[in-house]
Amino acid sequence: MDNIMDLLIVTLVQTNPQREIDVVARLRLIADTIRNAQGLLTANFYRGRGGNANFVILTTWDSEESWQLAQERYSPKNLLLSSATQLLTASPEQWLMSYLWGYSRPASTATQAMIHLAYIRPDQFERVQKGWLEGMRRLTAYPLLAFSILARGIHEHSMLAQQASLTAHAEPVAPDYLQGPVFLNLLTWANDMDREDFLEDTTYQAILRFIRTAGSIQTFTLEPF
């Protein structure tokens, strides 16, 4: 990534599969609203495949300050809770993250996507980060991916608790999302063949086994929305 200090906001949305048309219409309105926010660099929306009613929203902000100023009006979670609660099956979850690594194949347009959210034990943070980065760098030697990122951070609730504790301290403290226990890996492909070849790769399979020895992992099969 060009600037590792950019702030990535990850929002996981669980929706009512019987209200798909209404869900899609509402999320398109929310997307149009978010893209007007000052300080927003990118906004990417993904929807579940194969009957999966989950949506994932990734917004990148040029700084934590921009996010703090914009979140009341432009936080994806807040917009969903204020206008789409009847379409949700659970309250949206949101994480604050810092980019660790990114890869892009400009000539390739993503049509398939997958996200891994990994929750890592505290004593394994640095080991997992080093191993995951090494594995992804090896995988991008073969041009199967269209775009991928690896990020690290914390759940929004943890960040709010940290901000509350800072009011009692005079010295500034680095935000926890820079060293948080949650990792996000976004993988995208141009077609089904590239996706299947990648998922069968022995290096990729080794990465998943390695992560599972250090924590737990959620996987979401998606497509760009």
VEXDREN-2710 file (C-alpha; in Angstrom, 1 decimal):
% VEXDREN-2710
k/r/px/py/pz
1/MET/0.0/0.0/0.0
2/ASP/1.2/3.6/-0.6
3/ASN/0.6/4.8/3.0
4/ILE/0.4/2.3/5.8
5/MET/-1.1/5.0/8.0
6/ASP/-4.3/5.0/6.0
7/LEU/-7.2/3.7/8.2
8/LEU/-9.2/0.8/6.9
9/ILE/-12.7/0.4/8.3
10/VAL/-14.2/-3.2/7.8
11/THR/-17.9/-3.6/8.2
12/LEU/-19.6/-7.0/8.3
13/VAL/-23.4/-6.9/7.6
14/GLN/-25.7/-9.9/8.0
15/THR/-29.0/-9.3/6.1
16/ASN/-32.4/-11.0/5.7
17/PRO/-32.1/-13.2/2.6
18/GLN/-35.8/-12.9/2.0
19/ARG/-35.4/-9.1/1.6
20/GLU/-32.6/-9.2/-1.0
21/ILE/-34.0/-6.6/-3.4
22/ASP/-34.6/-4.1/-0.5
23/VAL/-31.2/-4.9/1.0
24/VAL/-29.4/-4.2/-2.3
25/ALA/-31.3/-1.0/-2.9
26/ARG/-30.6/0.3/0.6
27/LEU/-26.9/-0.6/0.4
28/ARG/-26.6/1.3/-2.9
29/LEU/-28.0/4.4/-1.3
30/ILE/-25.6/4.0/1.6
31/ALA/-22.7/3.6/-0.8
32/ASP/-23.6/6.8/-2.6
33/THR/-23.8/8.6/0.8
34/ILE/-20.4/7.3/2.0
35/ARG/-18.6/8.3/-1.2
36/ASN/-19.4/12.0/-0.3
37/ALA/-17.4/11.8/2.9
38/GLN/-14.4/14.1/3.2
39/GLY/-11.2/12.1/3.8
40/LEU/-12.5/9.0/2.2
41/LEU/-10.0/7.4/-0.2
42/THR/-11.7/4.2/-1.3
43/ALA/-15.0/2.4/-0.7
44/ASN/-15.5/-1.2/-1.8
45/PHE/-18.6/-3.3/-1.3
46/TYR/-18.8/-7.1/-1.5
47/ARG/-21.9/-9.4/-1.3
48/GLY/-22.1/-13.1/-0.4
49/ARG/-22.2/-15.8/-3.0
50/GLY/-24.3/-19.0/-3.1
51/GLY/-27.2/-17.8/-1.0
52/ASN/-24.9/-16.2/1.6
53/ALA/-26.7/-13.0/2.8
54/ASN/-23.6/-11.3/4.2
55/PHE/-22.2/-8.1/2.9
56/VAL/-18.7/-6.7/3.6
57/ILE/-17.9/-3.0/3.3
58/LEU/-14.2/-1.8/3.1
59/THR/-13.7/2.0/3.4
60/THR/-10.2/3.6/3.5
61/TRP/-9.7/6.9/5.2
62/ASP/-6.7/9.2/4.8
63/SER/-6.2/9.4/8.6
64/GLU/-7.8/8.5/11.9
65/GLU/-8.7/12.1/12.3
66/SER/-10.7/12.1/9.1
67/TRP/-12.6/9.0/10.3
68/GLN/-13.3/10.5/13.7
69/LEU/-14.8/13.7/12.1
70/ALA/-16.8/11.7/9.5
71/GLN/-18.0/8.7/11.4
72/GLU/-21.2/10.2/12.9
73/ARG/-22.6/10.9/9.4
74/TYR/-20.7/8.4/7.3
75/SER/-19.9/5.3/9.4
76/PRO/-21.3/2.3/7.4
77/LYS/-22.5/0.8/10.7
78/ASN/-24.3/3.9/11.8
79/LEU/-25.9/4.4/8.4
80/LEU/-27.2/0.8/8.5
81/LEU/-28.5/1.1/12.0
82/SER/-30.3/4.3/11.3
83/SER/-32.0/3.3/8.0
84/ALA/-31.9/-0.5/7.5
85/THR/-32.5/-2.3/10.8
86/GLN/-35.6/-4.1/9.5
87/LEU/-33.3/-5.6/6.8
88/LEU/-30.7/-6.9/9.2
89/THR/-30.5/-10.2/11.1
90/ALA/-27.8/-8.9/13.5
91/SER/-26.2/-5.6/14.4
92/PRO/-23.3/-4.9/12.0
93/GLU/-19.8/-5.5/13.3
94/GLN/-17.0/-3.1/12.5
95/TRP/-13.2/-3.2/12.8
96/LEU/-10.5/-0.5/12.6
97/MET/-7.4/-1.7/10.8
98/SER/-4.0/-0.7/9.5
99/TYR/-2.8/-2.0/6.2
100/LEU/0.2/-4.4/6.3
101/TRP/0.5/-5.3/2.6
102/GLY/-1.2/-5.0/-0.7
103/TYR/-1.0/-6.5/-4.2
104/SER/-2.7/-5.5/-7.5
105/ARG/-2.7/-6.8/-11.0
106/PRO/-4.0/-3.8/-12.9
107/ALA/-4.8/-5.7/-16.1
108/SER/-7.2/-8.0/-14.1
109/THR/-10.8/-7.1/-13.1
110/ALA/-12.0/-8.9/-10.0
111/THR/-15.2/-10.9/-10.3
112/GLN/-14.7/-13.3/-7.3
113/ALA/-13.6/-12.5/-3.8
114/MET/-12.9/-14.1/-0.4
115/ILE/-12.2/-12.6/3.0
116/HIS/-10.5/-14.2/5.9
117/LEU/-11.0/-12.7/9.4
118/ALA/-8.5/-14.3/11.8
119/TYR/-8.6/-13.9/15.6
120/ILE/-5.1/-14.6/16.9
121/ARG/-3.9/-15.4/20.4
122/PRO/-1.8/-12.6/22.0
123/ASP/1.4/-14.6/22.1
124/GLN/1.2/-15.4/18.4
125/PHE/0.6/-11.9/16.9
126/GLU/4.0/-11.2/15.5
127/ARG/4.6/-14.8/14.4
128/VAL/1.4/-14.9/12.4
129/GLN/2.0/-11.5/10.8
130/LYS/5.5/-12.5/9.7
131/GLY/4.4/-15.9/8.4
132/TRP/1.3/-14.6/6.6
133/LEU/3.2/-11.8/4.9
134/GLU/5.9/-14.3/3.7
135/GLY/3.2/-16.7/2.4
136/MET/1.3/-14.0/0.5
137/ARG/4.5/-12.6/-1.1
138/ARG/5.3/-16.1/-2.4
139/LEU/1.8/-16.5/-3.7
140/THR/1.8/-13.3/-5.7
141/ALA/4.8/-14.6/-7.7
142/TYR/2.2/-16.4/-9.7
143/PRO/-0.4/-14.1/-11.3
144/LEU/-3.6/-15.7/-10.1
145/LEU/-4.8/-12.9/-7.8
146/ALA/-6.4/-9.8/-9.2
147/PHE/-6.1/-7.8/-5.9
148/SER/-5.3/-8.6/-2.3
149/ILE/-4.6/-6.9/1.0
150/LEU/-3.6/-8.0/4.4
151/ALA/-4.5/-5.7/7.4
152/ARG/-4.4/-5.9/11.2
153/GLY/-6.6/-4.2/13.8
154/ILE/-9.2/-4.4/16.5
155/HIS/-13.0/-4.5/16.9
156/GLU/-14.6/-1.1/17.1
157/HIS/-15.8/-1.9/20.7
158/SER/-12.2/-2.3/21.8
159/MET/-11.2/1.0/20.2
160/LEU/-14.0/2.8/22.0
161/ALA/-12.8/1.3/25.3
162/GLN/-9.3/2.5/24.6
163/GLN/-10.4/6.0/23.7
164/ALA/-12.3/6.2/27.0
165/SER/-9.2/5.1/29.0
166/LEU/-7.1/7.8/27.3
167/THR/-9.1/10.6/28.9
168/ALA/-7.3/9.8/32.2
169/HIS/-3.8/10.1/30.6
170/ALA/-1.9/13.2/29.6
171/GLU/0.5/11.3/27.3
172/PRO/-0.8/10.3/23.8
173/VAL/-0.9/6.5/23.2
174/ALA/-0.7/4.8/19.8
175/PRO/-4.0/3.4/18.7
176/ASP/-4.5/-0.3/19.3
177/TYR/-5.6/-1.0/15.8
178/LEU/-1.9/-0.6/14.7
179/GLN/-1.1/-3.8/16.7
180/GLY/-4.5/-5.5/17.1
181/PRO/-5.2/-9.2/17.4
182/VAL/-7.5/-9.4/14.3
183/PHE/-6.1/-9.9/10.8
184/LEU/-8.1/-9.5/7.6
185/ASN/-7.0/-11.0/4.2
186/LEU/-8.9/-10.0/1.1
187/LEU/-8.4/-12.1/-1.9
188/THR/-9.9/-11.4/-5.4
189/TRP/-9.7/-13.2/-8.8
190/ALA/-10.7/-12.4/-12.3
191/ASN/-12.5/-15.7/-12.9
192/ASP/-13.4/-19.1/-11.4
193/MET/-10.4/-20.9/-12.8
194/ASP/-7.9/-18.5/-11.2
195/ARG/-9.8/-18.8/-7.9
196/GLU/-9.9/-22.6/-7.9
197/ASP/-6.2/-22.9/-8.8
198/PHE/-5.3/-20.4/-6.0
199/LEU/-7.4/-22.2/-3.4
200/GLU/-5.7/-25.5/-4.3
201/ASP/-2.2/-24.1/-4.0
202/THR/-0.1/-25.8/-1.4
203/THR/1.3/-22.5/-0.1
204/TYR/-2.2/-21.1/0.4
205/GLN/-3.3/-24.3/2.2
206/ALA/-0.2/-24.1/4.4
207/ILE/-1.1/-20.5/5.4
208/LEU/-4.5/-21.6/6.5
209/ARG/-3.2/-24.5/8.6
210/PHE/-0.6/-22.2/10.1
211/ILE/-3.2/-19.6/11.1
212/ARG/-5.4/-22.2/12.7
213/THR/-2.6/-23.2/15.0
214/ALA/-2.5/-19.7/16.4
215/GLY/-6.2/-18.8/16.6
216/SER/-9.5/-19.1/14.7
217/ILE/-10.5/-17.9/11.3
218/GLN/-13.8/-16.9/9.6
219/THR/-14.1/-17.1/5.8
220/PHE/-16.6/-15.3/3.6
221/THR/-17.1/-16.2/-0.1
222/LEU/-18.0/-13.0/-1.9
223/GLU/-18.2/-11.1/-5.1
224/PRO/-17.8/-7.3/-5.9
225/PHE/-21.0/-5.4/-5.4
END
